[in-house]
Amino acid sequence: MIDHPLLLLLRTLDRDQFKKLQNFLKSPYFNKNKDVEKLAAILAKEFPELNNAKRLAVRALHKKVYPSKAFKLDRMPKLFLALSKLVDQFVAFERAQDRELDNRVNLLHYYHDAALSQHFDKSLKKCEQILQNLGTKGDKDYLNKHWIGLLSVRYQSSTNELDKGQRLNEAYLHLQTFYLISILRLHCLSYNHKHVANYEASELNTELVLKQAGSSPFNQVLLIKAYYHTILFLRDQERDDSFKTVKEIIEKGELEDHPEDQKLLYDSASNFCALRIMNQQEQYQGELFELYQFALKKGLLYLNGYLFPNTIKNIVTLALWLKEFDWVENFIEHYKERIEPEFREQIYSYNRANVLFHTGQFDKARDLLELASYKDIYYQLSARRLFIKICYEQQEISLLESLVQSFYMFIYRDDLVASPAIESNRNFINLLKSTINTAPGDQDRYQKLLNKLQESGRMIERRWLKEKLSALAGE
């Protein structure tokens, strides 16, 4: 029961929202089922954790909601479903309250269709006042401005008021701005998926969109400018100028009124840095570290209040590359509670092991890895590679060869591993096998392997391999 979709949804609410939900359920306009209201009151006593399996068992809840009735198997599922539907309505209702302009524009439509001229004029002035006070913050605001202009023209056409042409032109520009922001966002999502997963972006008319987005007056709109430059650097990794433009917009906080766009643009900039680092552009490590620090400060990396497992690993690995040992120790301890409880100990354990490895404490790192079990596929890959590196450092060659072979089979056997990850892990294994199979002291052979590493495409653990091969080649 504690994993029931209803409880998962309720855990996303804060205490104030849950109290509002209870008031919502007391309204006969929304809810006429008193048993639903009673169930919510019982769940309120378990909120916010909602994780006591004994008290939240179906029979226990049935006894509290229906103390005088015998248990009936289908009664509680129906009640859960009824409450779930009402929680959905409540969430939608609450979000609508945060969009006063949307509500006003809906009223504007109604008054126009009902030919209530006085009501229309009053609502039109209120819409214009809201826009003046709040400004135009995002694509939805431009769409609302389009409708405000279009509806006012329709109204004017029946009353012969002034300057319909100017309002129509403004309505067109606002609609085109809404379209450009929306389509640029879609392009951005497509390019991001293409770079980080086994996914091909759909064929969209990118050139035409970029041409319009780069022209006046659209290039003066913040979101269009940000997405325009983001797509440029996602398409062409040499567009460092566009990357710096977007990074500056992010770090100046200009996107704080657009949290969803800020997150997508941050992700895009981070992906760009990661790709450059993978392609041996190590100067982007500092750029990415700054982006991570900004994102942690602004809370951009949380999902339901928790940090994504791979994000934690990426931050730790990057900080270790930059030898920010004090910073990373503090990060691991400070953000431990931000790891989802189900995965907390294994993720904490792996990242602690990684820190221990980078500070030369191989036995302690190995002990942590041997005690842990990893559910996340990319943590499994990382833990296997870390164990392989420890065996290399400790020169346990027989075990190392066995681990390398089993790892090679693992990456091809698991369908959850994306093609780019398969390629980079395969290249790592192949080069490491060549390294350990080279006769000791054969510096020419090691130099050839080092050259191969520098010329290779996708390669995970590139930094560590370069360090080992450079030492063997006598550099």
N, C-alpha and C positions, 0 to 999 in steps of 0.2 A: 504493500500500500504506500510506503514512503516514497516510492518511485512513480506513483500514479501521476499522469499528466496534469491533473488538477493541482496537486501539491507542488509540482515543478513550476507551474504558472504562479501560484500564490507566493512562492519564495522570491519571486522577482519584485514583489511589492515591498515598500517600506512601511513603517508603522502607521504613518499618517494616511497612506493610501489604503491600508487595510481598514482603518477606521471609516474612511470614506466609503469603502466597499460595503461595510456593514450598514451604513446609512442608506446607501443605494438599494440594498436588498430590503430595507424596511419600507421603501416607497411602493405602494400598490400599483403605481403606473408601470414599474419595471418588473415587479415580482409579487405574485399573489400566493406563492407556495410558502407557507409558514415553516414547513420542514426544512426547506433550503436555508431560510434565515436561521433556524436552530442549528443546522449543521455548521454554518459559518461561525456562529457563536462558540461552538465546541472547538473548532479549528483555531479560533482566535486565542484560545488558552495555550495552544501549542506553538503559536507564531512567535518569532519568525523561523525557528529551526525546522519545525514540522518533521522531525526525524525520529520520534519515539515509536518504534515499530509496534510495541505492545498496545499503547493507548490509541494508535491510529489503525489498528487492525480492523477489518470490516465488521467483525462481530462486536468488537468493543464500541465502535461508533454506532452501530445499529442499536445496541442496548441504551446508549445515551440519547439518541434521537427518538427511539420508539421504546421507552422503558416498559410499557404495558403490553407490547406485542411480541409474539413469537418470531424468532429469526426467519426471514424469508430471503432466499438467495438472490433474487433479482431486484429486491427493493433498493438496496444501497447503490448499485451501479446506476440505476435510473436517477437517483438523487445526486450522485456525483456528476452525471451528465448535465442535469438541470443547473447545478451550481456552476459548472464549467462554462456553459453557454452564457450565464449571467455575468461571470467574471470577464469573459470576452467582450460583452456589451459594455461593461464598466470601463475596461481599458480603452476601448474605442471612444467612449463618452469623455473620459478624462483627457485623452489626446486632443479631442475636438475643442475642449475648453481652452487649450493652449494656443489655438489658432483662431483668434477672434476675427481676423480678416476673412478667413474662409467662411465662417458663419455669416458674416455680414454680406459677403458676395452671394451666398445662397439666398439670403433674404432679398437681396437686390433682384435676383432672378424671379423670385416669387411675386414681389410687388410689381415688377414689369409685366409678368404674365397676367396678373390680376388687374392690371390697368389702374393701380392705386397710385396716382401721381404724387400726392403729398407724402405718402409713405416712401415712395421711390426717391424723391428729392432728399428727404431726411436721411435715408439710409446711404445715399450716394455721398452726401457731405460727411457722414460718419466714416465711410470707407476712405475718403480722401484725407480725413484727419488722422486716421490710424496710420496710413502710409507716410504722412508727413512726420508723425511722431516717431515711428519705428524705422522708417527708411525701407528700402527694398533690399531684403537680406538674401533671398535665394530664388530658385527657379519658380517655386509656387507663388511667390509674391509677384513675379513678372506675369505669370498666368492670370492671377487675380486682377492685375492692372489691365491686362488685355480685356478681360470680361467687363470690368468697370467701364472702360472706354467704349467697348462695343455696345453694351447695354444702354449707355447714355446716348450713343448715336441713334440706336433704334428708337429710344424714347423721343429724342429730338426730332426724328423724321416725322413723328405724328404731331409735333407741336411747333414745328418750324423754328427751332432755336438755332443758335449761331455755330458756325465753323465746324460742320460735320467732317470736312475733309481732313483738318488737322487731327481731330480725335481718331479718325480711321487710320491715319498714318501712324500715330502713336500706338494704337492698338496692334497694328501689324508689327511694329518694332518690338513691342513687348512680347508678342507671341513668338517672334523669331528668336528673341533672346532666350525665352523659355525653352524653345526647341534646341538651340545650340548648347545650352548648359546640359540638357538631358542627353543629347546624342554624344557630346564630348565625354560625359560621365560613362556612358555605355562603352565607348571606344576605350576609355581608360581601364575599365573593368576587363574588357576583352584582352587587352595587351598584358595586363597583370596576370591573368589566368594562363595566357600563352607562355609566359616566362617561368611561372613557378609550378605548373602542373602539366600533366599529360593531356593537354587541351589545346585545340586549335581555334583561334579567334575567327568569327564569321567574317565573310567578305563584306565589308562596309565601305561606302564611298568616302574614305578618309580624306583624300586630297581635296575634294570639294568642300567638305566640312571645315578643314583646316584653313582653306583659303578665305572662307567667309569669317571664321573666328578670328583670323589675323587682321581683318579689315576694320575700318572705322564705321560705326561707333562701337561695334561689338568688342573690339580689343581693349576698350576702356572698362569693361565690366569685370570685376575681380575674379569671379568664378570662371568666366570664359578664359581670361588671361592665364589663370592657374592651370586649368585643364589643357589649354592649348600647348603650353610649354611642357606639361607633363607628358603629353602624347609625343611631342617632339623627342624628348630624351628616352622614352620607352621604345620608340621606333629606331632611334639612332644613338648608340651608346657614346658617340663622340660629341653629342650636344651637351657638353658640360655647362655651357652658358645658360641653357634652359633649366638644367638641374639647379644651378645656383639661384636662378630667379625664383623657382618654386620653393626651395629651401628657405630663402629669405622671407618669402610670404608666410610660410609656416611658422618660422621662429619669431617673427614679429607679432604673431598672434592675430593676424588679419583675418583668419578663418574661424575665429572662436564663435562667431554667430552662425557658423555652418558646421556643426560637429560631425555630421556624417561625411560631408565632403572633406573636412580636415583629416579625418581618419583615412579615407581612401587616398588622398594626396600624400599623406605621410607614408602609407604603405607603399605607394608607387616610388617615392623617393628612396625609401629603405631598400626596396627590391632593386632599384638602379644601382645603389651602392654595393649591394651583395653581388650583383652580376659583375660589376667592375672589379671587385675583390677577387672573385673567382677567375677573372681574366688577368690576374697578376697586377692589378692596379692598386697596390697596397696603400696609397695615399688616401683612398676612400675609407679606410678603417676609421680614421679620425672623424670623417664626415658622418659615418654611420653611428659612431659612438655618441656624437653630439645629438643626433636625431633620437637615439634611444633615451638619452637623458632628458630631452625635451618631452618626449612621449610619456615617460614615467612621471614627470612633474605635472603634466596636464591630464593624466589618467586616461590616455588614449589606448592603452594596451589591455584594458580589462574587458572581460566578457563575463557578465553576471557577477561582477566583483572580483573575478579571479584572472590571473595572468595565464595566457596560453602556454602550455608546456614547451613548445619549440621556441617561443619568444624568450623564455627564461634561459634556455640552453644557448641560444644565439647571443644574448647579452653577455652571459658569463664567458663564452668562448672569445668573443671580441675583446672584452676587458682583459682577459688573460693574454691575448696576442699583444695588447698594448702595455702589458705589464702593470696594469692598474690593480695590483694585488690587494691593497687595503680597501679600495673602492669595491672590488668584487666580493670580498669577505663580508663587508657591511651590507651589500646588496642581497646576498644569499640569506643572511640572518634576518634582515629587516623585512624582506618580502616573502619569507617562508609562509606566513599566514595568508598570503595572497595566492597560494597554490591550492587548487581544488582538493578538498580533504581526501577524496578517493585516491588521488595520485601523489599526495604531498610528500610522503616519506621516500618513495622511489625517485621522484624528481629531485628532491633535496639531496638524497644520497648520491645520485649520479653527478650532480653539479659540484658537490663537495669533493667527490672523487676526482673530478676534472681539475679542481684547484690544487688538490694534493699532488696530482701528476705533474702539473706545471711548476710546482715548487719542489720537485724531486723526491717526494715522499711516496715512492712507488708501492711499497708493501701496504701502507695504509689505504691507498687508492684501490689496490687490488682487493683488499678485504671488503671494502664497501661494495664493490661491483659484484663480488661473489655472493653477498648476502641479499642483493636486490633482485626483483623480478619486474620487468618493464612491459606494460600493456601497449604503450604507444609505439608504433612501428619505427618511427624515426629515432626514438630513444633506444630501441633495440639495436638499430644500426650503429648509433653513436657509442653505446656501451660495448658492442663487439669490437669496434675500431679502437676504443680506448684500451680494452684488454689486450688487443694485439700490440698496441704501442708499448704497453707496460712490459709485455713479454720480450719485445725487441730491446727495450732499454735494459732489461735484466738478462738479456742474451740466453733466454730459454728457447733455443732454436727448434727443438723437436716439437714442443708444444705450440710454438709460433707457426710452424708449417701446418700443423693440424688445424689451428684456428683459421688460418688464411684460406684453406681449402673449404672448410665448413661455411665460412662467411661468403665465399664465392657462390656456393650453391644456394645459400639463403636469399641473396638479393634477386636471383632469378626465379625462385620458387614462390615468392610472395607477390600476389597481384596488386597489393596496395601500394607498392613502391612505384612512383612516377618515373617515366623514361629518363628524364634528366638526372634523377638521383641514381638510377641504375647505372647510367654511363659514368658518372663521377666516382661512384664506389667501385665499379669494375676497373676503371683506370688506376685507382689507388691500389687495389689488390694486385693488378698485373705488374705495376712498377715495384711494389714491395717484394713480390715473388722474385722478380729479376734481381733485386738488390741482395736478398738473402742467398740467392743461388750463385752470386758472383764470388769468385775466389778472393779470399782476403788479400789485400794489398794490390789488387788490380785497379790502379787508379785511372788508367785509360778507360776501362769499362765503366767505372763509376762516373767518370766525366761524361761519357756518352749517355748514361742514364739521366744525369743531371740536365744535359742538353735536351733530352727527350721530355723531361718534366717541364722545362721552360717553354717548349714548343707545343705542349699538349693543350687541348681545349678544356673541357670540364674535368676537374680533378679536385676531389675532396681531400682534406689533410695536406694540401699543397705546401703549406708553410713548414710543417713538421718534416715532410719528405725532403724538402729543399735543405733544411738544416742537417739532416742525417747524411744526405748524399754529398753535400758540400764538405762535410767533415771527412768522409771516406775518400773523396777525390783530392783531398789535401788543399782545398781552397781556404 
